[in-house]
Structure formats: structure tokens, C-alpha cells
């Protein structure tokens, strides 16, 4: 009896790498295929993948891009063994139909092992500029699924298509929000929070016009206790949370979203929300800056550099947008044009296409 096809998911370290891969894995699992992950024990995949019910195998590898020379030297020393270990894991999972990669340092050894074993590689690149691993191995990619038109050029001709990044249907279901006298602003720096956005939010509290705004602020765990107490004392309407369990609900309530410009931009597009994007300046290859520039070019967002985001700048930009409701509406419509529903389904279709009789 022929064994079922197995797909191996590579990429980890952050939720932005793991959560979309899990969406694709669930789609493949629903079609009856076997799915395994390869990751590191120190990445968030060590928590999320077993919780989702998928098997995961472990390798040891560190980053190579935008790290100190000591870290780079240690990672380079680990690389040959990591590639060998990844190849061994691929042999154990045989027959492997194809490898799916979300990128990141974890994906490097797995993709090199896949090239060595001549296994098909499908990558999903959610950023305007591909990450280090996908850029370096672009010529070996069988198919690249990207989120921006400008990303297509980084891959061999005919091998890239704009599919978007998997986003929960809950974001696509968010209806346009009728305007009220009070503007609701969602501020989020991701699950870990952002020092810049946390500081700017706190600086802004005394500057808002009374009863003009409601703030929903996700601070991250480290800053929550201090900011929560100060927010309560400010007398402003809204809530400060360490982590927002119902992020689609927070998006639905918001008139404007103030955010970093990593993976969150996919949710912003799906929800059709106007945004003020503050790229993380230390992001690898300046990919957050490129993402924000793509949104700004489309008329979907305002871009404020990290060094310029202060409490007064936050109030200034939000107040200006509040005075132009038609512009807010057009920004939301422009954001929707950047959304790509069905990304997980499309990725599963592409991977399934590598099955041979």
C-alpha cells in the first residue's frame, strides 16, 4: 500500500513565521496528508506546534543576519551539523513530497538539506523584501508565494505569485465601522509590545482633547503593570491590556490602528482598516520599512519613523485623520485592496501539485 504524502514545514522563532505555517498545515491535514515541522526548542514553535497537534523535530541553529560576529561565528559553526541533522530528519519522514518554508534562521538548514536531496521547496514570503534565507536560496525555489507585487522580482521568472499571507477569516469578516463622535484608536506593538509605541501612548494621554478618543492598547507583558496604573489615572476612555485575546474584535472596534509593520499588516489589510505604521528600525533587511512604504504608496497608511513617534506626533496624526473622515474611508478601502483571502488554501494547492503518482 502506498504511503501517504508527507509535507515538512520549516520556519520558526516568531509567531509571524509559525502561525501562517500552522494555517497551511491545518489545510493539508484536512486533506488527509501527513505534516511535520522542523524547528528549535527555543523558538515559539516549541509551544505553538505541539499545542496545535502536529509533530515537530528539533535542530540547533542561530541567526546569521544582523547579528554580532560572535553569534554569526557560532551559527556558522553549527550550520554543517544542522544541515546534516535536517537531512536525517527528512529521511526519517520519507516519503517527503515537498518542503514549505516561512523563512527565518530555522528554515536555512532545512532548505539546504532539501536542495541537497532534490526535494521541491515552496516558500511563503510575507514581507516586501524577502528575508535572508529566502533571498539566498531563491534560485532553488520551486514556487514562491508572496504578499506584495514588488517581491516577485526577487525570485526566478514565473516562479512567484501574489497569494498573500494566511489570515483568520474573522479579520476578513470585519465590516466597515460607522463613524461616531469618539474615535477609537488601537495601539499594538505585537504580543511582546513595543517600547516606542508604549512610550508614545503614555506621553499622549495628557494631550488628547477630552472625550474625543477611546484607546485600546496592547502593551506586552513587561510594560503592562506600570502603564495600566498610569492609564487608569489618566481618566481616558478605553483599556490597556498585556495581550488582547480577541484581536479581531479589537480591530472591528477601531477606527485607526497604530502598529509596527511586520505580520500585522496582513490583518490590517484583511480588516480594511486605516493605519499609522511605525516600522521597527532593527528589523532584518528593513523589511518593516518596506512593508510600511508599500502601504503608504497604496494610500492605505501613514508612515511615521520610529525616531519621530512621540506622544505629540501620535495625537497630531490621529487628530488630523479624525478631521478627514473621507480620507479615513479611502485609506480603509485601499488597505482592502492589499488583502489576499484564501492564502492557506492556495499554499496547500501548490504543495499538493508536487505529488507524483
NORTA-V106190 format. One line per field, one symbol per residue. ss: DSSP state (@ for helix, = for strand, . for the rest). A space follows every 50 residues. Layout:
ss->???
//
This chain:
ss->.....=====....@@@@@@@@@@@@@@@@...======.....@@@@@@ @...====..........@@@@@@@@@@@@@@@@@@@@@@@@...===== =...@@@@@@@@@@@@...======......@@@@@.@@@..====..@@ @@@@.....===......@@@@..........======......@@@@@@ @@@@@@@.....======..@@@@@@@@@@@@@@..=====.....@@@@ @@@..====....@@@@@@@@...===......@@@@@@@@@@@@@@... ===..@@@..@@@@@@@@@@@@..@@@@@@@@@@@@@.....@@@@@@@@ @@.....
//
